[in-house]
Amino acid sequence: MSFKAIIVIAGIGLCLSSAYAQTNSTGLPLIPVGLDAYRMWDKWPQQRIGVRAYMRSTYDRMGGNERADCCHFLYMKEEDYNITLDVAGKGILYFFRTNHWHGSPWHFNVDGKDNIVKEDGTADPEHAKKTIKNSQFIPSAPFPRPLNWTWGDTKGADLIWSPIAFENTLQLAYSRTRYGTGYYIYHLYANEDNLSQPIRSWDINKVPGDDVLQLINKAGTDIAPQNIAKQTGKIKLDTDGLKLIANIKAGPSIVRALKFKLPLDKAIDMDRLRLKITWDGADEASVDVPVCLFYGAGTFYNRDNKEYLVKGFPLNIRFDTIGKVVELGCYYPMPFFKSAKFEIGGIKLPDTGISYEIRYEPLTAAANTSSYFHATYKHIPKPELGKDMRFLDTRGIEGKDKWSGSFAGMSFIFSHNAYLGTLEGDPRFFFDDSQTPQAYGTGTEEWGGGGDYWGGENMTLPFAGHPVGAVEKKAAKNDKDMIESA
């Protein structure tokens, strides 16, 4: 099986950067924390000085895949208190995931206070999957959609994105350990000087703000500012080379929307279009990737004729059957300081044209803490058994050896043969020359927000998904339907 992936980072390689005006007494920009991390999504490119991200999971500590990485915990406190995460410091848990209801009732022990969280499949797990169509978290108030989802929507996992803050300690524990696969992503903070709000212990009775829920509910729509500078046009794919879309020359600015419209009847032939973006006249492009993966899917084949293949918060792929186009939208904020060059091509379709729209606005800030947007493509045609597949190593790329920035996302194809068994690898991240991973996950479908291979189904959520791919080879409608991505 070949693997193809795009890694998205907001980073600088010893190069010019830009800060935002919203700062504190230290002169450094504020770090959006808690629900502010959603509210202040336009601040995604800024450097986060004094924060470190970690990902932990129930991976097999022996280094293998014993029982599919399930049932593993750090230590047992009591028969119904099996600790899977134990953290000291000041931080926020941003993501919690388990297979279905497994491990529930869960213990969320925040600063010494034990909070019990369940899912309503817990009481009768043997029959819940067949009998409960719209399972809910218990209590439900602190875990509303679209920040939180249960296995009925995700096709295999319970996902919590409601931020859970802790001032000193955080413990997560399972009451039951059978098949209790778990993922946890949290941030720790060196101090509170640069935070957008103080860290206060999570209150299970507090409901996330309606403004955040309304914002995330806009996933799949154009969420960027409208009345700003804009370039639009249409190009013909009459050559297999790259064509210049736009070469914007302006003072410090930030791209807020990058959109394309492809003809509906030709989109299936255009998923390997190549997108290239070069910031500020650099010698090398910071984005050089296949269009379909950039917008979140491994192909534009829409097996079930859905409106959305990808209905993400920063990205979307929407099929407009009335307008007879496939709409692609990217709303990651992308700063530049002198120029932004956009190119597309690589496929010759003489009778085909595509429309584009680029919107940008002034970056009103000093130049010292913001990041360029990068998307790096890697193709591994023949993975070697027992050998890690390295998707990104920033050392040396774009002519820079030292980098500072944030990992922002990953879009990947894990099979061209409708074989879901490729999903048992553990994703790992090594930052700043660490010899041990700061992020260590279990099976790859968990990394894509699913569980048990998404039950062989497709789904799309604001921050994760399995948009394309048949459950198995014999069920595939054509070769494109055998492409599996997340």
Salt bridges, closest charged atoms under 4 A:
ASP36 OD1 - ARG39 NH1 3.02
ASP42 OD2 - LYS43 NZ 2.81
GLU66 OE1 - HIS72 NE2 3.15
ASP114 OD2 - HIS107 ND1 2.85
ASP124 OD1 - HIS127 ND1 3.13
ASP153 OD2 - ARG145 NH2 2.66
GLU192 OE1 - LYS90 NZ 3.91
ASP211 OD2 - ARG39 NE 2.65
ASP222 OD2 - LYS259 NZ 2.95
ASP222 OD1 - ARG359 NH2 2.73
ASP238 OD1 - LYS243 NZ 2.72
ASP271 OD1 - ARG272 NH1 3.68
ASP271 OD2 - LYS480 NZ 3.02
ASP288 OD1 - ARG274 NE 2.66
ASP304 OD1 - ARG303 NH1 3.74
GLU307 OE2 - ARG318 NE 2.75
GLU327 OE1 - ARG318 NH1 3.09
GLU357 OE2 - ARG359 NH1 2.60
GLU361 OE2 - ARG256 NH1 2.71
GLU384 OE2 - LYS387 NZ 3.83
ASP388 OD2 - ARG428 NH2 2.45
ASP393 OD2 - ARG390 NH1 3.57
ASP393 OD2 - ARG395 NH2 2.78
GLU398 OE2 - HIS374 ND1 2.76
ASP432 OD2 - ARG52 NH1 2.98
ASP433 OD1 - ARG395 NH1 3.74
ASP452 OD2 - HIS100 NE2 2.99
GLU457 OE1 - LYS155 NZ 3.85
ASP481 OD1 - ARG303 NE 2.79
GLU484 OE1 - HIS466 NE2 2.83
